Amino acid sequence: MQQAIFWTVEEVATRAKKLYADKIRSIVEHEDNIGKMVVIDAETGEYAVDRSGIHSAIALKAKNPNARLFTIRIGYDVAVSFGGKSDRVSNDAG
């Protein structure tokens, strides 16, 4: 049985965002995935993509019940917006 490691919400977010920036973004951020959710296991670096993130979270939890999951909306600065708008993030160098 895998030992549970305690991480704060901030630690999970920081690690997942770094994994996304360093390894995952270049793989998943293409036109077919813009607006979909990528769910990242901050401990293992495994990830899955789907429209809402629900199926991805279930699949990752099935592999690792203690997974520390973090969700990012591909191509946007926030995962969800309540009563506001979310802006697309541009990766253009110029």
Backbone atoms as SQL, in Angstrom:
CREATE TABLE atoms (id INTEGER PRIMARY KEY, chain TEXT, resi INTEGER, resn TEXT, atom TEXT, x REAL, y REAL, z REAL);
INSERT INTO atoms VALUES
  (1, 'A', 1, 'MET', 'N', 0.844, -1.175, 0.000),
  (2, 'A', 1, 'MET', 'CA', 0.000, 0.000, 0.000),
  (3, 'A', 1, 'MET', 'C', 0.895, 1.245, 0.000),
  (4, 'A', 2, 'GLN', 'N', 0.507, 2.220, -0.815),
  (5, 'A', 2, 'GLN', 'CA', 1.285, 3.441, -0.924),
  (6, 'A', 2, 'GLN', 'C', 1.023, 4.351, 0.272),
  (7, 'A', 3, 'GLN', 'N', 2.082, 4.892, 0.841),
  (8, 'A', 3, 'GLN', 'CA', 1.984, 5.792, 1.989),
  (9, 'A', 3, 'GLN', 'C', 1.470, 7.151, 1.541),
  (10, 'A', 4, 'ALA', 'N', 0.527, 7.715, 2.277),
  (11, 'A', 4, 'ALA', 'CA', 0.013, 9.041, 1.974),
  (12, 'A', 4, 'ALA', 'C', 1.009, 10.096, 2.450),
  (13, 'A', 5, 'ILE', 'N', 1.254, 11.074, 1.602),
  (14, 'A', 5, 'ILE', 'CA', 2.139, 12.188, 1.931),
  (15, 'A', 5, 'ILE', 'C', 1.263, 13.429, 2.055),
  (16, 'A', 6, 'PHE', 'N', 1.414, 14.168, 3.141),
  (17, 'A', 6, 'PHE', 'CA', 0.605, 15.364, 3.320),
  (18, 'A', 6, 'PHE', 'C', 1.224, 16.541, 2.577),
  (19, 'A', 7, 'TRP', 'N', 0.441, 17.138, 1.687),
  (20, 'A', 7, 'TRP', 'CA', 0.842, 18.362, 0.989),
  (21, 'A', 7, 'TRP', 'C', -0.261, 19.385, 1.173),
  (22, 'A', 8, 'THR', 'N', 0.125, 20.634, 1.310),
  (23, 'A', 8, 'THR', 'CA', -0.878, 21.694, 1.370),
  (24, 'A', 8, 'THR', 'C', -1.443, 21.903, -0.028),
  (25, 'A', 9, 'VAL', 'N', -2.570, 22.558, -0.088),
  (26, 'A', 9, 'VAL', 'CA', -3.187, 22.892, -1.376),
  (27, 'A', 9, 'VAL', 'C', -2.211, 23.707, -2.224),
  (28, 'A', 10, 'GLU', 'N', -1.487, 24.608, -1.584),
  (29, 'A', 10, 'GLU', 'CA', -0.524, 25.446, -2.296),
  (30, 'A', 10, 'GLU', 'C', 0.613, 24.622, -2.891),
  (31, 'A', 11, 'GLU', 'N', 1.085, 23.617, -2.133),
  (32, 'A', 11, 'GLU', 'CA', 2.155, 22.751, -2.635),
  (33, 'A', 11, 'GLU', 'C', 1.690, 21.933, -3.835),
  (34, 'A', 12, 'VAL', 'N', 0.475, 21.417, -3.771),
  (35, 'A', 12, 'VAL', 'CA', -0.078, 20.659, -4.904),
  (36, 'A', 12, 'VAL', 'C', -0.182, 21.566, -6.122),
  (37, 'A', 13, 'ALA', 'N', -0.729, 22.760, -5.938),
  (38, 'A', 13, 'ALA', 'CA', -0.891, 23.700, -7.053),
  (39, 'A', 13, 'ALA', 'C', 0.454, 24.090, -7.656),
  (40, 'A', 14, 'THR', 'N', 1.415, 24.407, -6.815),
  (41, 'A', 14, 'THR', 'CA', 2.734, 24.820, -7.299),
  (42, 'A', 14, 'THR', 'C', 3.393, 23.710, -8.095),
  (43, 'A', 15, 'ARG', 'N', 3.362, 22.505, -7.564),
  (44, 'A', 15, 'ARG', 'CA', 3.999, 21.377, -8.254),
  (45, 'A', 15, 'ARG', 'C', 3.289, 21.060, -9.580),
  (46, 'A', 16, 'ALA', 'N', 1.958, 21.042, -9.567),
  (47, 'A', 16, 'ALA', 'CA', 1.197, 20.741, -10.784),
  (48, 'A', 16, 'ALA', 'C', 1.423, 21.806, -11.855),
  (49, 'A', 17, 'LYS', 'N', 1.443, 23.067, -11.456),
  (50, 'A', 17, 'LYS', 'CA', 1.684, 24.147, -12.426),
  (51, 'A', 17, 'LYS', 'C', 3.078, 24.041, -13.028),
  (52, 'A', 18, 'LYS', 'N', 4.042, 23.650, -12.228),
  (53, 'A', 18, 'LYS', 'CA', 5.405, 23.480, -12.740),
  (54, 'A', 18, 'LYS', 'C', 5.459, 22.302, -13.711),
  (55, 'A', 19, 'LEU', 'N', 4.822, 21.187, -13.359),
  (56, 'A', 19, 'LEU', 'CA', 4.771, 20.037, -14.265),
  (57, 'A', 19, 'LEU', 'C', 4.111, 20.431, -15.586),
  (58, 'A', 20, 'TYR', 'N', 3.027, 21.200, -15.493),
  (59, 'A', 20, 'TYR', 'CA', 2.321, 21.625, -16.700),
  (60, 'A', 20, 'TYR', 'C', 3.230, 22.498, -17.566),
  (61, 'A', 21, 'ALA', 'N', 3.867, 23.472, -16.958),
  (62, 'A', 21, 'ALA', 'CA', 4.724, 24.392, -17.709),
  (63, 'A', 21, 'ALA', 'C', 5.940, 23.689, -18.308),
  (64, 'A', 22, 'ASP', 'N', 6.556, 22.798, -17.551),
  (65, 'A', 22, 'ASP', 'CA', 7.807, 22.169, -17.971),
  (66, 'A', 22, 'ASP', 'C', 7.638, 20.976, -18.901),
  (67, 'A', 23, 'LYS', 'N', 6.552, 20.206, -18.734),
  (68, 'A', 23, 'LYS', 'CA', 6.447, 18.932, -19.456),
  (69, 'A', 23, 'LYS', 'C', 5.147, 18.726, -20.217),
  (70, 'A', 24, 'ILE', 'N', 4.036, 19.176, -19.655),
  (71, 'A', 24, 'ILE', 'CA', 2.731, 18.784, -20.190),
  (72, 'A', 24, 'ILE', 'C', 2.198, 19.764, -21.235),
  (73, 'A', 25, 'ARG', 'N', 2.377, 21.055, -21.014),
  (74, 'A', 25, 'ARG', 'CA', 1.807, 22.076, -21.902),
  (75, 'A', 25, 'ARG', 'C', 2.141, 21.824, -23.367),
  (76, 'A', 26, 'SER', 'N', 3.400, 21.553, -23.666),
  (77, 'A', 26, 'SER', 'CA', 3.821, 21.391, -25.055),
  (78, 'A', 26, 'SER', 'C', 3.163, 20.180, -25.722),
  (79, 'A', 27, 'ILE', 'N', 2.698, 19.237, -24.929),
  (80, 'A', 27, 'ILE', 'CA', 2.048, 18.043, -25.465),
  (81, 'A', 27, 'ILE', 'C', 0.552, 18.268, -25.677),
  (82, 'A', 28, 'VAL', 'N', -0.112, 18.913, -24.721),
  (83, 'A', 28, 'VAL', 'CA', -1.578, 18.999, -24.754),
  (84, 'A', 28, 'VAL', 'C', -2.135, 20.296, -25.321),
  (85, 'A', 29, 'GLU', 'N', -1.341, 21.354, -25.339),
  (86, 'A', 29, 'GLU', 'CA', -1.891, 22.645, -25.724),
  (87, 'A', 29, 'GLU', 'C', -1.853, 22.831, -27.242),
  (88, 'A', 30, 'HIS', 'N', -2.873, 22.267, -27.893),
  (89, 'A', 30, 'HIS', 'CA', -3.073, 22.450, -29.327),
  (90, 'A', 30, 'HIS', 'C', -4.554, 22.726, -29.553),
  (91, 'A', 31, 'GLU', 'N', -4.897, 23.178, -30.737),
  (92, 'A', 31, 'GLU', 'CA', -6.242, 23.690, -31.015),
  (93, 'A', 31, 'GLU', 'C', -7.362, 22.716, -30.632),
  (94, 'A', 32, 'ASP', 'N', -7.180, 21.425, -30.806),
  (95, 'A', 32, 'ASP', 'CA', -8.224, 20.449, -30.472),
  (96, 'A', 32, 'ASP', 'C', -8.502, 20.373, -28.970),
  (97, 'A', 33, 'ASN', 'N', -7.558, 20.785, -28.148),
  (98, 'A', 33, 'ASN', 'CA', -7.715, 20.684, -26.696),
  (99, 'A', 33, 'ASN', 'C', -8.029, 22.008, -26.007),
  (100, 'A', 34, 'ILE', 'N', -7.989, 23.128, -26.718),
  (101, 'A', 34, 'ILE', 'CA', -8.233, 24.425, -26.080),
  (102, 'A', 34, 'ILE', 'C', -9.608, 24.409, -25.409),
  (103, 'A', 35, 'GLY', 'N', -9.634, 24.751, -24.129),
  (104, 'A', 35, 'GLY', 'CA', -10.866, 24.772, -23.350),
  (105, 'A', 35, 'GLY', 'C', -11.132, 23.492, -22.587),
  (106, 'A', 36, 'LYS', 'N', -10.462, 22.402, -22.930),
  (107, 'A', 36, 'LYS', 'CA', -10.609, 21.155, -22.184),
  (108, 'A', 36, 'LYS', 'C', -9.819, 21.249, -20.882),
  (109, 'A', 37, 'MET', 'N', -10.049, 20.286, -20.011),
  (110, 'A', 37, 'MET', 'CA', -9.368, 20.268, -18.725),
  (111, 'A', 37, 'MET', 'C', -8.285, 19.200, -18.718),
  (112, 'A', 38, 'VAL', 'N', -7.125, 19.564, -18.198),
  (113, 'A', 38, 'VAL', 'CA', -6.071, 18.582, -17.950),
  (114, 'A', 38, 'VAL', 'C', -5.986, 18.418, -16.437),
  (115, 'A', 39, 'VAL', 'N', -6.093, 17.185, -15.985),
  (116, 'A', 39, 'VAL', 'CA', -5.999, 16.867, -14.565),
  (117, 'A', 39, 'VAL', 'C', -4.632, 16.236, -14.344),
  (118, 'A', 40, 'ILE', 'N', -3.889, 16.791, -13.393),
  (119, 'A', 40, 'ILE', 'CA', -2.504, 16.381, -13.159),
  (120, 'A', 40, 'ILE', 'C', -2.374, 15.788, -11.768),
  (121, 'A', 41, 'ASP', 'N', -1.730, 14.625, -11.690),
  (122, 'A', 41, 'ASP', 'CA', -1.356, 14.048, -10.402),
  (123, 'A', 41, 'ASP', 'C', -0.035, 14.722, -10.031),
  (124, 'A', 42, 'ALA', 'N', -0.069, 15.610, -9.065),
  (125, 'A', 42, 'ALA', 'CA', 1.101, 16.413, -8.707),
  (126, 'A', 42, 'ALA', 'C', 2.245, 15.564, -8.161),
  (127, 'A', 43, 'GLU', 'N', 1.955, 14.377, -7.685),
  (128, 'A', 43, 'GLU', 'CA', 2.994, 13.510, -7.139),
  (129, 'A', 43, 'GLU', 'C', 3.709, 12.721, -8.230),
  (130, 'A', 44, 'THR', 'N', 2.933, 12.127, -9.147),
  (131, 'A', 44, 'THR', 'CA', 3.524, 11.243, -10.159),
  (132, 'A', 44, 'THR', 'C', 3.794, 11.935, -11.493),
  (133, 'A', 45, 'GLY', 'N', 3.108, 13.042, -11.745),
  (134, 'A', 45, 'GLY', 'CA', 3.237, 13.717, -13.035),
  (135, 'A', 45, 'GLY', 'C', 2.320, 13.139, -14.101),
  (136, 'A', 46, 'GLU', 'N', 1.575, 12.091, -13.756),
  (137, 'A', 46, 'GLU', 'CA', 0.613, 11.555, -14.723),
  (138, 'A', 46, 'GLU', 'C', -0.486, 12.583, -14.929),
  (139, 'A', 47, 'TYR', 'N', -1.090, 12.556, -16.122),
  (140, 'A', 47, 'TYR', 'CA', -2.154, 13.492, -16.418),
  (141, 'A', 47, 'TYR', 'C', -3.134, 12.861, -17.396),
  (142, 'A', 48, 'ALA', 'N', -4.317, 13.449, -17.473),
  (143, 'A', 48, 'ALA', 'CA', -5.330, 13.015, -18.426),
  (144, 'A', 48, 'ALA', 'C', -6.145, 14.243, -18.829),
  (145, 'A', 49, 'VAL', 'N', -6.692, 14.192, -20.042),
  (146, 'A', 49, 'VAL', 'CA', -7.436, 15.321, -20.602),
  (147, 'A', 49, 'VAL', 'C', -8.842, 14.874, -20.972),
  (148, 'A', 50, 'ASP', 'N', -9.831, 15.685, -20.626),
  (149, 'A', 50, 'ASP', 'CA', -11.198, 15.506, -21.121),
  (150, 'A', 50, 'ASP', 'C', -11.934, 16.830, -21.012),
  (151, 'A', 51, 'ARG', 'N', -13.164, 16.855, -21.496),
  (152, 'A', 51, 'ARG', 'CA', -13.907, 18.119, -21.567),
  (153, 'A', 51, 'ARG', 'C', -14.141, 18.738, -20.189),
  (154, 'A', 52, 'SER', 'N', -14.519, 17.938, -19.187),
  (155, 'A', 52, 'SER', 'CA', -14.859, 18.504, -17.883),
  (156, 'A', 52, 'SER', 'C', -13.822, 18.212, -16.798),
  (157, 'A', 53, 'GLY', 'N', -12.969, 17.227, -17.019),
  (158, 'A', 53, 'GLY', 'CA', -11.993, 16.831, -16.005),
  (159, 'A', 53, 'GLY', 'C', -12.474, 15.707, -15.105),
  (160, 'A', 54, 'ILE', 'N', -13.762, 15.415, -15.148),
  (161, 'A', 54, 'ILE', 'CA', -14.319, 14.403, -14.256),
  (162, 'A', 54, 'ILE', 'C', -13.787, 13.011, -14.588),
  (163, 'A', 55, 'HIS', 'N', -13.856, 12.621, -15.857),
  (164, 'A', 55, 'HIS', 'CA', -13.392, 11.287, -16.243),
  (165, 'A', 55, 'HIS', 'C', -11.886, 11.146, -15.997),
  (166, 'A', 56, 'SER', 'N', -11.154, 12.221, -16.242),
  (167, 'A', 56, 'SER', 'CA', -9.706, 12.198, -16.004),
  (168, 'A', 56, 'SER', 'C', -9.403, 12.003, -14.528),
  (169, 'A', 57, 'ALA', 'N', -10.113, 12.718, -13.669),
  (170, 'A', 57, 'ALA', 'CA', -9.898, 12.600, -12.225),
  (171, 'A', 57, 'ALA', 'C', -10.230, 11.191, -11.735),
  (172, 'A', 58, 'ILE', 'N', -11.320, 10.626, -12.236),
  (173, 'A', 58, 'ILE', 'CA', -11.708, 9.272, -11.838),
  (174, 'A', 58, 'ILE', 'C', -10.637, 8.270, -12.269),
  (175, 'A', 59, 'ALA', 'N', -10.150, 8.412, -13.496),
  (176, 'A', 59, 'ALA', 'CA', -9.129, 7.485, -14.006),
  (177, 'A', 59, 'ALA', 'C', -7.830, 7.591, -13.209),
  (178, 'A', 60, 'LEU', 'N', -7.411, 8.822, -12.898),
  (179, 'A', 60, 'LEU', 'CA', -6.170, 8.999, -12.140),
  (180, 'A', 60, 'LEU', 'C', -6.320, 8.492, -10.705),
  (181, 'A', 61, 'LYS', 'N', -7.476, 8.704, -10.097),
  (182, 'A', 61, 'LYS', 'CA', -7.722, 8.203, -8.738),
  (183, 'A', 61, 'LYS', 'C', -7.780, 6.675, -8.710),
  (184, 'A', 62, 'ALA', 'N', -8.266, 6.061, -9.807),
  (185, 'A', 62, 'ALA', 'CA', -8.297, 4.600, -9.877),
  (186, 'A', 62, 'ALA', 'C', -6.871, 4.033, -9.893),
  (187, 'A', 63, 'LYS', 'N', -5.953, 4.744, -10.556),
  (188, 'A', 63, 'LYS', 'CA', -4.555, 4.312, -10.597),
  (189, 'A', 63, 'LYS', 'C', -3.860, 4.550, -9.267),
  (190, 'A', 64, 'ASN', 'N', -4.178, 5.687, -8.638),
  (191, 'A', 64, 'ASN', 'CA', -3.518, 6.071, -7.400),
  (192, 'A', 64, 'ASN', 'C', -4.554, 6.725, -6.479),
  (193, 'A', 65, 'PRO', 'N', -5.172, 5.968, -5.582),
  (194, 'A', 65, 'PRO', 'CA', -6.213, 6.511, -4.710),
  (195, 'A', 65, 'PRO', 'C', -5.766, 7.711, -3.866),
  (196, 'A', 66, 'ASN', 'N', -4.462, 7.829, -3.606),
  (197, 'A', 66, 'ASN', 'CA', -3.940, 8.953, -2.822),
  (198, 'A', 66, 'ASN', 'C', -3.463, 10.112, -3.686),
  (199, 'A', 67, 'ALA', 'N', -3.820, 10.102, -4.946),
  (200, 'A', 67, 'ALA', 'CA', -3.341, 11.129, -5.881),
  (201, 'A', 67, 'ALA', 'C', -3.709, 12.532, -5.408),
  (202, 'A', 68, 'ARG', 'N', -2.756, 13.443, -5.577),
  (203, 'A', 68, 'ARG', 'CA', -2.987, 14.865, -5.308),
  (204, 'A', 68, 'ARG', 'C', -3.272, 15.496, -6.661),
  (205, 'A', 69, 'LEU', 'N', -4.552, 15.707, -6.972),
  (206, 'A', 69, 'LEU', 'CA', -4.942, 16.155, -8.305),
  (207, 'A', 69, 'LEU', 'C', -5.111, 17.662, -8.368),
  (208, 'A', 70, 'PHE', 'N', -4.761, 18.201, -9.517),
  (209, 'A', 70, 'PHE', 'CA', -4.913, 19.633, -9.795),
  (210, 'A', 70, 'PHE', 'C', -5.388, 19.751, -11.236),
  (211, 'A', 71, 'THR', 'N', -6.355, 20.626, -11.476),
  (212, 'A', 71, 'THR', 'CA', -6.947, 20.775, -12.794),
  (213, 'A', 71, 'THR', 'C', -6.611, 22.136, -13.397),
  (214, 'A', 72, 'ILE', 'N', -6.251, 22.107, -14.671),
  (215, 'A', 72, 'ILE', 'CA', -5.941, 23.329, -15.418),
  (216, 'A', 72, 'ILE', 'C', -6.773, 23.311, -16.692),
  (217, 'A', 73, 'ARG', 'N', -7.392, 24.434, -17.017),
  (218, 'A', 73, 'ARG', 'CA', -8.123, 24.568, -18.278),
  (219, 'A', 73, 'ARG', 'C', -7.118, 24.924, -19.363),
  (220, 'A', 74, 'ILE', 'N', -6.992, 24.068, -20.336),
  (221, 'A', 74, 'ILE', 'CA', -5.970, 24.219, -21.375),
  (222, 'A', 74, 'ILE', 'C', -6.206, 25.492, -22.182),
  (223, 'A', 75, 'GLY', 'N', -5.175, 26.328, -22.236),
  (224, 'A', 75, 'GLY', 'CA', -5.220, 27.544, -23.019),
  (225, 'A', 75, 'GLY', 'C', -5.812, 28.748, -22.317),
  (226, 'A', 76, 'TYR', 'N', -6.183, 28.614, -21.058),
  (227, 'A', 76, 'TYR', 'CA', -6.796, 29.709, -20.306),
  (228, 'A', 76, 'TYR', 'C', -6.039, 29.948, -19.008),
  (229, 'A', 77, 'ASP', 'N', -6.272, 31.132, -18.432),
  (230, 'A', 77, 'ASP', 'CA', -5.582, 31.491, -17.201),
  (231, 'A', 77, 'ASP', 'C', -6.259, 30.968, -15.943),
  (232, 'A', 78, 'VAL', 'N', -7.503, 30.498, -16.057),
  (233, 'A', 78, 'VAL', 'CA', -8.223, 29.919, -14.919),
  (234, 'A', 78, 'VAL', 'C', -8.999, 28.697, -15.394),
  (235, 'A', 79, 'ALA', 'N', -9.316, 27.805, -14.457),
  (236, 'A', 79, 'ALA', 'CA', -10.076, 26.605, -14.822),
  (237, 'A', 79, 'ALA', 'C', -11.549, 26.934, -15.027),
  (238, 'A', 80, 'VAL', 'N', -12.123, 27.736, -14.121),
  (239, 'A', 80, 'VAL', 'CA', -13.528, 28.121, -14.237),
  (240, 'A', 80, 'VAL', 'C', -13.673, 29.575, -13.827),
  (241, 'A', 81, 'SER', 'N', -14.770, 30.176, -14.262),
  (242, 'A', 81, 'SER', 'CA', -15.040, 31.565, -13.913),
  (243, 'A', 81, 'SER', 'C', -16.496, 31.674, -13.485),
  (244, 'A', 82, 'PHE', 'N', -16.740, 32.295, -12.344),
  (245, 'A', 82, 'PHE', 'CA', -18.091, 32.485, -11.851),
  (246, 'A', 82, 'PHE', 'C', -18.472, 33.949, -12.008),
  (247, 'A', 83, 'GLY', 'N', -19.353, 34.231, -12.961),
  (248, 'A', 83, 'GLY', 'CA', -19.839, 35.583, -13.160),
  (249, 'A', 83, 'GLY', 'C', -18.852, 36.513, -13.839),
  (250, 'A', 84, 'GLY', 'N', -17.718, 36.026, -14.228),
  (251, 'A', 84, 'GLY', 'CA', -16.730, 36.848, -14.910),
  (252, 'A', 84, 'GLY', 'C', -16.356, 36.203, -16.223),
  (253, 'A', 85, 'LYS', 'N', -15.224, 36.595, -16.738),
  (254, 'A', 85, 'LYS', 'CA', -14.766, 35.953, -17.965),
  (255, 'A', 85, 'LYS', 'C', -13.338, 35.492, -17.759),
  (256, 'A', 86, 'SER', 'N', -12.981, 34.447, -18.487),
  (257, 'A', 86, 'SER', 'CA', -11.612, 33.961, -18.421),
  (258, 'A', 86, 'SER', 'C', -10.946, 34.275, -19.741),
  (259, 'A', 87, 'ASP', 'N', -9.708, 34.678, -19.666),
  (260, 'A', 87, 'ASP', 'CA', -8.968, 35.072, -20.847),
  (261, 'A', 87, 'ASP', 'C', -8.080, 33.950, -21.322),
  (262, 'A', 88, 'ARG', 'N', -7.955, 33.846, -22.650),
  (263, 'A', 88, 'ARG', 'CA', -7.040, 32.875, -23.236),
  (264, 'A', 88, 'ARG', 'C', -5.613, 33.324, -22.931),
  (265, 'A', 89, 'VAL', 'N', -4.760, 32.367, -22.717),
  (266, 'A', 89, 'VAL', 'CA', -3.340, 32.621, -22.501),
  (267, 'A', 89, 'VAL', 'C', -2.661, 32.441, -23.829),
  (268, 'A', 90, 'SER', 'N', -1.803, 33.377, -24.183),
  (269, 'A', 90, 'SER', 'CA', -1.080, 33.292, -25.437),
  (270, 'A', 90, 'SER', 'C', 0.333, 32.820, -25.187),
  (271, 'A', 91, 'ASN', 'N', 0.791, 31.877, -25.988),
  (272, 'A', 91, 'ASN', 'CA', 2.161, 31.395, -25.891),
  (273, 'A', 91, 'ASN', 'C', 3.042, 32.018, -26.954),
  (274, 'A', 92, 'ASP', 'N', 2.528, 33.047, -27.639),
  (275, 'A', 92, 'ASP', 'CA', 3.302, 33.692, -28.694),
  (276, 'A', 92, 'ASP', 'C', 4.545, 34.360, -28.114),
  (277, 'A', 93, 'ALA', 'N', 5.663, 34.177, -28.778),
  (278, 'A', 93, 'ALA', 'CA', 6.912, 34.757, -28.299),
  (279, 'A', 93, 'ALA', 'C', 6.998, 36.242, -28.614),
  (280, 'A', 94, 'GLY', 'N', 6.214, 36.736, -29.513),
  (281, 'A', 94, 'GLY', 'CA', 6.340, 38.155, -29.893),
  (282, 'A', 94, 'GLY', 'C', 5.118, 38.836, -29.688);
